[in-house]
Amino acid sequence: MQDKNSWLFSPSSLNLSQLFFLLTRRYIFKINYQRFLKLWGMYWRYLVSLVVLLILSATLDNQFGLLDGTAYTSFKPTIVWASIAIVLSLFALVQNKGLPYVFLGYRLSLNNSVWIKFNKILISFFITLSLLNYVVYMFAGLEFWKVYKLFGQTSLLIIFPLFGVWWVYYPYKQTK
């Protein structure tokens, strides 16, 4: 008789999501595989939304020179993060579930409150990232800002939404 978790003990059949699940289940979260798949689904939808918005902002800047009037290079990330927050806010007015839901979010079968909370977290995250970029540049100096922009913003863009997804989804599953 084969155990339903037999893939945990067969290294040759592990794929990336199963390995990530194994590590997070063992060390970080005590969740089952179905909950993990929903968390991971919300997270990759955030990543796809971010990539689409960054490509859109880069294309608009290249075609129309929207950021050419900015005298300092350091204000460009501030403008980009603020514009992403504005686009997410405008998209929430059109569809209350937000932009990450558009990328096959219906397949996760989560209720509207989870998607609305996740969208609000993303909007507040990008506003905070924009303000943080401005504050770091104005008060910390150019050299520290360069390090922050390279490592700090990248780390925040990857790590914070993962915890945001978990924070939004965890109470949802406790009440069901």
C-alpha positions, 0 to 999 in steps of 0.5 A: 500500500502506497502512502499518500505522502510517498513523494516526500521520501522520493527525491527523484520525483520532487518538483520545485513546489513540492520541495518548497512545500516540504521546507515550509511545512517543516520549518515555517508553517504547519499547513497541509498541501491544499492550503499551501497551493492556494497560498502559492497561487495567490503569491504567483498571481501577485508576481505576474501582476507586478511583472505586467505593471513593471513592463507597462511602466517601462514601455510607457516610459520608453515610448512617451518619455514620462520620466524624462522630466525627472531631474534625479534618477532617485525619484524614478522608483518613487514615481513607479511605485506610486503609479503602480499603487494608483493603477491597482487602486483604479483597477480595484474601482473597476473590479473590486477583487483587484488585479491579481484575481484577473490572472485565473484567480477564480480557480482558487475558489476564495471568497471576495473578502480575501481578494479585497484584503489582498488588494488593499495590502498590495496598494498600501505596500506600494505606497509605503515602498514609494515613501520609503524610497523617497525617505531613504534617498533624502535622509540616508545619502546616495550610496546607501540609497543605491544599496537599498534600491538594489537589495532592500527593494528587491527583497521587500518586493519578493518577501513582503507579499508572501507574508501578506498572502499568508496573513490574509488567507490564514484567518479565512481558513480558520473560519471555514 
